[in-house]
Amino acid sequence: MIRETFPVGPLQCNCTILGDEATHEAIVVDPGDNIPQIVARLNAHGLTVKQIIITHAHIDHVGGALRLKRLTGAPILLNERDLPLLEMMDMQAGWLGIAPPEVAPPDGNLEDGMTIGLASYPALVLHTPGHTEGSVCLHFAPQNLLLAGDTLFAGSIGRTDLPGGNSAKIIDSIHDRLMVLPAETKVIPGHGPETSIGLEARQNPFLQ
């Protein structure tokens, strides 16, 4: 597996490229901004994007998705419970004092329990409401890898004070959907450094 994770945009959202060395197919998760940088990394690996996956519809995660779609032709997948946030993009941009990006309805719904990704590297969609109503995480079980969006961070959890946030739901989501994964599962959060399920179970103060 080819994997590159790097921060994009003013809020330093972690964008992840996952690629198959054999087929040269890839998925891009949370292309919030810096689309030329993302395309350059795809080109460096000779990868063709098959899916653009959005963990939730906050501007820093979804802001560049439509631009990437227009360049690659790949469909955008997002949980439909976050469509109200997508429709609030002007307001979200106002919170940050930036120009609103152009967005469009997704091409497919990220439903809980569905399998997405690449043939050799499939991921299970885990619906984890709390940060937003439509937040999802992606579990690549054979690789012991979790792309956690803004649900779980190293030493923290996603904020719940924005529209769609719910503090009780996010704790339930983390305990019921994420903490049951193997302790050695590597966690790539939506911002900041990587961690693991085991480490967060032991040390995350929000989960004690």
C-alpha positions as CSV (number, residue, x, y, z in Angstrom):
1,M,0.0,0.0,0.0
2,I,1.1,3.5,-0.8
3,R,0.1,5.9,2.0
4,E,0.8,9.6,2.3
5,T,-0.8,11.7,5.0
6,F,-0.1,15.5,5.0
7,P,-1.8,18.6,6.4
8,V,-3.7,20.9,4.0
9,G,-5.4,24.3,4.3
10,P,-5.3,26.9,7.1
11,L,-6.6,24.4,9.7
12,Q,-4.0,21.8,8.8
13,C,-6.5,19.0,8.0
14,N,-4.8,15.7,7.5
15,C,-5.4,14.6,3.9
16,T,-4.6,11.0,3.1
17,I,-3.8,9.3,-0.2
18,L,-4.0,5.5,-0.3
19,G,-2.8,3.8,-3.4
20,D,-2.3,0.3,-4.8
21,E,1.1,-0.2,-6.3
22,A,-0.1,-3.0,-8.6
23,T,-3.2,-1.3,-10.2
24,H,-2.1,2.3,-9.6
25,E,-5.5,3.1,-8.3
26,A,-6.0,5.4,-5.3
27,I,-8.5,7.0,-3.0
28,V,-8.1,10.5,-1.5
29,V,-9.6,11.1,2.0
30,D,-10.4,14.7,3.1
31,P,-8.9,16.9,0.4
32,G,-9.8,20.1,2.2
33,D,-7.4,22.4,0.3
34,N,-4.1,22.5,-1.5
35,I,-5.3,20.6,-4.5
36,P,-2.2,21.2,-6.6
37,Q,-0.1,19.6,-3.8
38,I,-2.5,16.6,-3.7
39,V,-2.4,16.2,-7.5
40,A,1.4,16.4,-7.5
41,R,1.7,13.6,-4.9
42,L,-0.7,11.5,-7.0
43,N,1.3,12.1,-10.1
44,A,4.6,11.3,-8.3
45,H,3.2,7.8,-7.6
46,G,1.5,7.4,-11.0
47,L,-1.9,7.0,-9.3
48,T,-5.4,7.4,-10.7
49,V,-8.1,8.5,-8.2
50,K,-11.1,6.2,-8.0
51,Q,-12.9,7.7,-5.0
52,I,-12.8,11.0,-3.1
53,I,-14.0,10.2,0.5
54,I,-15.1,12.9,3.0
55,T,-15.2,12.0,6.7
56,H,-17.5,14.9,7.5
57,A,-18.6,18.1,5.8
58,H,-16.7,20.8,7.6
59,I,-15.0,23.2,5.3
60,D,-11.4,22.1,6.2
61,H,-12.1,18.6,5.1
62,V,-14.4,19.0,2.1
63,G,-13.3,22.4,0.7
64,G,-11.2,21.1,-2.1
65,A,-13.3,18.0,-3.0
66,L,-15.1,19.4,-6.0
67,R,-11.9,20.8,-7.5
68,L,-10.3,17.4,-7.2
69,K,-13.3,15.8,-8.7
70,R,-13.1,18.1,-11.7
71,L,-9.5,17.2,-12.2
72,T,-9.8,13.5,-11.8
73,G,-13.4,12.6,-12.6
74,A,-13.6,10.6,-9.3
75,P,-16.9,10.5,-7.4
76,I,-17.2,12.2,-4.0
77,L,-18.6,10.1,-1.2
78,L,-20.1,11.7,2.0
79,N,-22.6,10.6,4.6
80,E,-25.9,12.2,3.7
81,R,-26.6,13.3,7.3
82,D,-24.0,16.0,6.7
83,L,-25.8,17.5,3.7
84,P,-27.0,20.4,5.9
85,L,-23.4,21.3,6.7
86,L,-22.6,21.2,3.0
87,E,-25.4,23.7,2.4
88,M,-23.9,26.0,5.1
89,M,-20.5,26.4,3.4
90,D,-20.9,30.2,3.2
91,M,-21.5,30.3,6.9
92,Q,-18.5,28.0,7.6
93,A,-16.3,30.2,5.5
94,G,-17.5,33.2,7.5
95,W,-16.3,31.5,10.7
96,L,-12.8,31.4,9.3
97,G,-12.9,34.7,7.4
98,I,-12.1,33.0,4.1
99,A,-13.8,32.8,0.7
100,P,-16.3,30.0,0.5
101,P,-15.2,27.1,-1.7
102,E,-17.6,25.8,-4.4
103,V,-19.3,22.6,-3.3
104,A,-21.8,20.2,-4.8
105,P,-23.9,17.3,-3.5
106,P,-21.9,14.1,-3.2
107,D,-22.1,11.3,-5.8
108,G,-22.8,8.6,-3.2
109,N,-23.7,8.2,0.5
110,L,-21.2,6.7,2.9
111,E,-23.6,4.4,4.7
112,D,-22.6,2.6,7.9
113,G,-21.3,-0.9,7.2
114,M,-20.6,-0.4,3.5
115,T,-17.3,-1.3,2.0
116,I,-15.4,1.4,0.0
117,G,-11.8,1.9,-1.2
118,L,-9.7,-0.2,-3.4
119,A,-10.1,-3.9,-4.4
120,S,-6.9,-4.8,-2.6
121,Y,-7.4,-2.4,0.3
122,P,-11.1,-2.2,1.2
123,A,-12.3,-0.2,4.1
124,L,-15.4,-0.6,6.3
125,V,-17.4,2.6,6.9
126,L,-18.1,3.2,10.6
127,H,-20.8,5.9,11.2
128,T,-19.5,7.8,14.3
129,P,-21.9,10.7,15.0
130,G,-20.9,13.3,17.5
131,H,-18.5,15.8,15.9
132,T,-21.1,16.0,13.2
133,E,-24.3,14.0,12.5
134,G,-22.7,12.4,9.5
135,S,-19.1,11.8,10.7
136,V,-17.6,8.5,9.6
137,C,-14.4,6.6,10.2
138,L,-12.7,4.2,7.8
139,H,-11.4,0.9,9.1
140,F,-8.9,-1.0,7.0
141,A,-8.9,-4.2,9.0
142,P,-6.1,-6.1,7.3
143,Q,-3.8,-3.1,7.6
144,N,-4.8,-2.4,11.2
145,L,-5.5,1.2,10.1
146,L,-8.2,3.6,11.0
147,L,-8.8,7.0,9.4
148,A,-10.7,8.7,12.2
149,G,-11.7,12.0,10.8
150,D,-12.4,14.5,13.6
151,T,-13.9,11.8,15.9
152,L,-10.8,10.7,17.7
153,F,-7.4,12.5,18.1
154,A,-4.2,11.8,19.9
155,G,-5.1,12.7,23.5
156,S,-8.4,14.3,22.6
157,I,-11.7,14.0,20.8
158,G,-13.6,16.1,18.2
159,R,-15.2,19.3,19.3
160,T,-19.0,19.2,19.7
161,D,-19.9,22.9,19.9
162,L,-20.5,23.4,16.2
163,P,-23.8,22.7,14.3
164,G,-24.5,18.9,14.4
165,G,-22.2,18.3,17.3
166,N,-23.3,16.2,20.3
167,S,-21.0,15.4,23.2
168,A,-22.9,12.3,24.4
169,K,-23.0,10.9,20.9
170,I,-19.3,11.3,20.2
171,I,-18.3,9.5,23.5
172,D,-20.8,6.7,22.6
173,S,-19.4,6.5,19.0
174,I,-15.8,6.2,20.3
175,H,-16.6,3.6,22.9
176,D,-19.0,1.5,20.8
177,R,-17.3,1.7,17.4
178,L,-13.6,2.5,17.9
179,M,-12.5,1.2,21.2
180,V,-13.6,-2.3,20.2
181,L,-11.0,-2.4,17.5
182,P,-7.7,-4.1,18.1
183,A,-5.4,-2.2,20.4
184,E,-2.6,-2.2,17.7
185,T,-4.9,-0.4,15.2
186,K,-3.0,2.7,14.0
187,V,-5.2,5.8,14.1
188,I,-4.8,8.7,11.6
189,P,-6.9,11.6,13.0
190,G,-8.3,14.5,11.0
191,H,-5.6,16.8,12.5
192,G,-2.4,16.3,14.4
193,P,-0.2,13.2,15.0
194,E,-1.0,9.5,14.5
195,T,-1.8,7.4,17.5
196,S,-3.3,4.0,18.2
197,I,-6.5,2.5,19.7
198,G,-4.6,1.0,22.6
199,L,-2.8,4.2,23.4
200,E,-6.0,6.2,23.5
201,A,-7.8,3.6,25.6
202,R,-5.0,3.9,28.2
203,Q,-4.2,7.6,28.1
204,N,-7.0,9.7,26.5
205,P,-8.5,11.8,29.3
206,F,-11.8,12.1,27.6
207,L,-12.3,8.3,27.6
208,Q,-11.4,7.4,31.1
